[in-house]
Amino acid sequence: MRVLSALLCALFVATLVSAQEKKETEKKKDPAKAPAVKGKDLVAEAAATPVERIKTLKDFKVELLYSVPKETEGSWVSMCLDPKGRLIVSDQGGGLYRVTLPKLGEQGVKVEKIPANIGEAQGLLWAFDSLYVMVNGRKFESGLYRVKDTDGDDMPDQVTQLRKLNGGGEHGPHAIVAHPDGKSLVVVHGNQTKLTDRAKSRVPATWGEDHLLPRMPDGRGFMAGVLGPGGALYKIDPEGKEWELLCVGFRNQYDAAFNAEGDLFTFDADMEYDFNTPWYRPTRVNLVASGGDYGWRNGAGKYPAYYVDSLPTTVDIGPGSPTGVTFGTGAKFPAKYQRAFFICDWSYGKLYAVHLKPQGSGYTGEFEEFISGSPLPLTDLLIHPDGAMYFAIGGRNTQSGLYRVTYTGKESTAPATEVPSTPEREARLKLEAFHGVKDPAAIAAAWPALASEDRFLRGAARVALEHQDPAGWREKALNEANPTAAIPALLALVHVSAPCPAHRKPSDPPVDAARSKQIAEALSKIDWSKLNGKQQADLARVWQIYLNRFGTPADAEREKILAALNPVFPLRDRFANAELLPVLVYLQAPDVAGRGVKLLASAPTQEEQIDYARALRMLKTGWTPEQRKEYFQWFLKASTFKGGSSFDNFMANIKRDAVATLTPSELAELKPILEAAPAQASATVSKPRPFVKKWTLDEVLPLVNQGLKERDFDRGRSMFAAANCFACHRFAGEGGANGPDLSGAAGRFSVRDLLESIVDPSKTISDQYQAVVITTTEGKTVTGRIVNLSNDNMMINTDMLNPGGSTSIKRSTVESMEPSKLSMMPTSLLDTLNQDELLDLLAFLLSRGDRKSGMFRGE
């Protein structure tokens, strides 16, 4: 991370507030002087985290209303409101409780056990004179239940199962949400819940795994046998009889919420085992679009956000554990926070406010920490009719508590005005009306949108097409001249013409050889030179899906396809290369080995190198002895790479598959490299860069202010990687996870502030990103970030460059926790860059990774 990690600090640890907290103004002057939290303040019997250790924004107040007695009431993970404004809450491993809240400004809650024989709910909703309960259980059968008050005593008592669901555990069935139409509900299922029977589907039944080369399951075997499409959302009627599949492809979205304009959003989980691999995807906020596939597949098979057959993220958050979400609608907060999407992160103890802004037919947004604490395992939250926010902590048998958040400032809290809809959004909604419906008008309505630059609009058009009889649009797809429209149109045609082999049923007809030839000819006509990098990646991805579904072509057809694809490789775009190389490897292009190995050697990031190594592992032909040697030597270099818990096993699997392609003579020739110990990797790792000069802000700022012109994009990206920034930060769609995504940093900070945070990272240390020093009663000192909780244990990540490494500390042994006085970011690594390298790196950062920016010389 070395150079640019200074932008937003190094360890991004959970920020702690002292029990003897000084005034906020004093802390802003010098956060490093905040006093330590002592061990006696950290551990209290049967007490939830005190508010003195919880931070929130200026003019907001947090109150602890109730510490849940674990022995009798368990650990609360979900809640809802009943018609009288009381809370209904569920113990993760037990029953339901009703909580009567105090008036604003008062304390004291009344907790009553609900006698209905039901519990273990990870979703609760009061609607249609009933309590709906989504059981994700062991004592009770997983499924959707309806509970009614049948004897008029103001207490739900009659339990009826509406639908048994095949799933359980932390990735099982989750939330229930009221639909804005007032007639329906939306239910949320994680990726270990099998799709249930449905009367309707907005998602075309054309999904697949669609991996051209053998997909690697998780390195530790997690969910290895579970196929897509993953987590799903359904729209159902109040009786739970009619189920309509809305969208698929989530990992483990726990909750969802509608904004005031009627768009649905969710907060999906990451897979922390995948840190620092090209298939890692951060926790992310998603607009839940009709008919969409958000691309979860097990192991290394997850679809990147840029895939043409998936839908993009709205806001990447970073590592975490998503739980409850809600919009601020109805809160007596300033308008900005009434519109905010509030999302809970269980593991890092953070409640974020995500500020969404319409962009085209979708949204973009930024997020800020609204509340944070340690420990603060947030589980669920809601806005009460009294205008306050209420949230709960708990889960995994941790200490549970109930809190209230109110606004105490002077800004107006009048209801926020509705955000006007965009023309693109209205166009998307019109197209979504064709989802799940056969209507000849859909073809004419959808076709113009296939050429849109708006991914949600383009995706809605493709889904509308896939629901129609292909006889009505097949020829249009085969003859479409505009490549922007042709790519999604041909993708749709591939989807409806052949099922994915992993999902093929005995009743499916055999592959149509004539159709296969037609589609290949249409794809081959698209001129790669007239496509931008994103379109090239899209086209390569469609080739992957086509070959996966239609199979290996006959020799004559294979040669024609190679004639269209082989000459254009390699391309300029990193992601286009990552998608085209597997196609050429699948076709066993005779001369691709040398070009692939060259890309592997020159790729500046760990993730990009893994992409190429993973594809080349299946190439059997066209290798020279020198290329084989260079390829397998790369594994020695890769032994120094760091990642999540499955990382080493993933790397071992890549090497294992590659070794399986060797002949006996190649095995004998390469034996010294194949059996070399990882310790020998030091000879392959780049030497530290030499000192050039001591750069200061006063020297760098004038150089930037003179204007960044004719810079070198590729060298700027290489400098970002050489400084190890990609190891911790995502930038322009790639990179690590422990630090924040820096893609938008240029839009949030002035040039001077950015440069100052690089040159002098310790001058101003944000509370949000400050390292914490933990001292134990045993005399042990640990500096790091609290990343997980379980009962009394805290897991601390101590090295941003090794996200899979952590240290376990018992809370009962903590003597003190205090903020670090220094940034963990070194101050000298800009000093290894010459002036041109420095300016190229800054152009790369300030352009937000846009190769077409005017800062760079033309290609």
C-alpha angles and dihedrals in degrees: 000000000000108000110027097030082083088071094078101008133263118265103029088202126180105278115234129205117214120242084229093045118181122224115294092239091057092050092051089055093053117356091181089071093063107124124248124265107239125223094245088059092051100057123051126160114252092344127129120226107296118240090241087073095047122088127203137166124287114284094018121110128206120202127188105224101174141007107210115230100234096203095058107021102026126207118322119227107162139028145173140177126260122213092270094055095257121136123245109203135180132215109226091232101023147030141317128275135193118222123199107204128217121243118267110285092023135094134216128084131204116221121195129182111238107228096214111116096241138097146123087099123172090177131043131173135164110214139134092022090300142095110237114206126192105203117205097176159139101205092041126043113259113252148089116298135185119212122194138183102241101169100047096242093126092250126105110242114151115082122199124178110224098181134002111222128205103227143071147165125060092322095048133101113324140167134018118209131189112242115230091235088075090227104076147043132223120218127198125215129187123224096269090063112090118228110270127220111282135188093209138020130196087190112080110240089239101098121130146162090256099186111152096198122042108288118231114229119219111302091236095042097252110164089341094155098043114105128202156289087075128186116017144188125218136192112220140178121249091260091055093234104110113057123185119189108228103180143334143199103082124135105213112331105175101191144006138200140191121233122224090269093056101255117136123228136183138185112230129201130245127225103240091191086070099057112146096012123115090245095055113117120190123230103280145187112236133194101228101228123190114265094003130148112208093194110244111160125158126269117347090347099088113128114244115238090253097059114127091221093055137056124248131247119258098209127001111217105180133234116349147105113267119217130151125009137184140162119244092239109143096016119132088235131118112284093259090062096041086062094042123111105228115208130184124222109197101190101047096036096237133139108199128200108215113201108207125198127190112252117177109310092337139036142263126197154165130230138214135187107263097175131003137170143153117266097014108141097185116204111166143351142183143179114249126213086247087070097249130117118236123197137178133211127203139083131141089046093296122145109285130212143170122229138184126213123199135172116242101174133102101250117114115270095191113137111286118246118249117264110242116247119245123236089242092055091050089051090051092051091051091052092047088059086072093055111114091005130103107222125150089215089067093076096057091042095049102042100075090048092058087075094051120119086218108098096203091050092046091047093049089052093050092049090050089053094049090057091057130079104273090218086076097055109017095100092046089055094047092050102038108132099191105086093206089060096033095060097059091036092055090043088056090049092051090049095053096038101057134015122233108266091234090060100034115134126208089245093058114109119246119270112280106236093195092053090047091055093048093052093046091052092049093049091047091056093063108104110230092199091064094054128089120229094269092050091048090054089048093051092048089050092052089051088054093052092044093052093043092054101037096036134220109338123232115268096264093049091043091056091050092051092047090050088058097043111027098066094055096056126134102041128192096248117083095215094044089056091048090056100039097048093064089052092054092044091051089052088045092232104205098227105032097098095078094048092046094050090048090054090047091053095047100040107115099206133065091229095053092049091052090052091057095040091051092053095043092052089080097047112111103169139057099032123142118207089250093052092048090051093048091048095052092043086061089070089063089055091045091055086078093056118107131211146134129320094283095044100098092047092050090053091048090052092052090052093045092054092047093050089052089064093058124105119230091258092050090050091054093046094049097041096108091054096041092052097040114126118245089243088072089064091087090081091059098048118097115259118245113276114257123249114267106171143317104266118206131192091247089058099042100043096061090050091055094042090056086067132264107250135156091012124161112249096194093049090048090053090046091053090050088054096040088057088054092240092136089060091072108016135058113223127175092349102315140075141064134319113227094082128049123274106269096193093104098035092106089059095048102045136043118249090249093052091049093050093045092052089053098045098038109018095167095056093086119014114189115224087229094061102031121129118239125219114211121197120192131207087250091063095255119142121204128179116195151085126299104235106167144013136205119170105303097349125101120193112212124197105212102178124048090198090058106046091171093059120088143157124226119224128178112230089222090064096052112116096180145341121206138166117261116253092218135049112251087227116103115232102212110064096091081065091073092064127086119221096268092047091048093051092046090052092049091048089052090052098042093046089055088236095302110151090195094058116125088241091076131070115253120262 
